[in-house]
């Protein structure tokens, strides 16, 4: 599952800053924080993830914008 998820982020030019996996196998939960990304690219990534066979659900997405300096 992790490889498929990472591939989708990369395919939409959304860079993963940190990733935390709790559990394993079918019970794994991923928490992903990205670097600054275009809103459309992130939306496209989430839409694609929702359609992956290996992803049960995307439970939440929180967009946080801050000073990048």
N, C-alpha and C positions, 0 to 999 in steps of 0.2 A: 504494500500500500504506500509506504513512504516514497519509494522510487517513482511511482505513478504521480503522486501529489507534487513532488519536487519538479518533475518533468513539465507538468502543467504550469507551474509558476514560471519556470524558465521560458517556456514556449510563449508566454505572454509578456516577457521582459519585466517580470516582477521578481525582485531579488529578495530572498529570505534572509533576514538578519538573525533571528533566533528561532529555534524549533524545540518544543518539549513534547515528548511522547510519554504518556502514562498508560500502563497496561501493555498488552501485547496481543498479537493475532487479531481476531475479530472484535476483541474488546478494547483495542487501542484507541486512545484519544490523543489528537494532536492539537497543540496550541502553537500558532505560527505568528511571528511578528515580522513584518517586511520592512525593507528600507523604503524611503520615499518613492511612491509610484503614482503613475497617472490613474485617476479615478476610473476611467474606462477600462484600462488594462486590468485593474483589480476586479472590477465587476465581471469582466469576461472570464477571468480566472475562476472566480467563485461559481459562475454559471457552469463552467466546464466541470469543476469538481463535483457539483451536485449531480452530474450525469455519469460520473465514474462508477463502475460496478463495485470497486473496492471501497467507496465512500458511502457509509450508511446515511449520514446527514451532515450538513453544515449548520451548526446550531446557532452561531452568531458571528457577526462581523462588526467590528468597531473601528471606525476611521478616526485616527488621532493625527492632527496636524500641529506641528510645533516648529520652533526655530531650528533650522538645520545647521546653524553655525556652532 
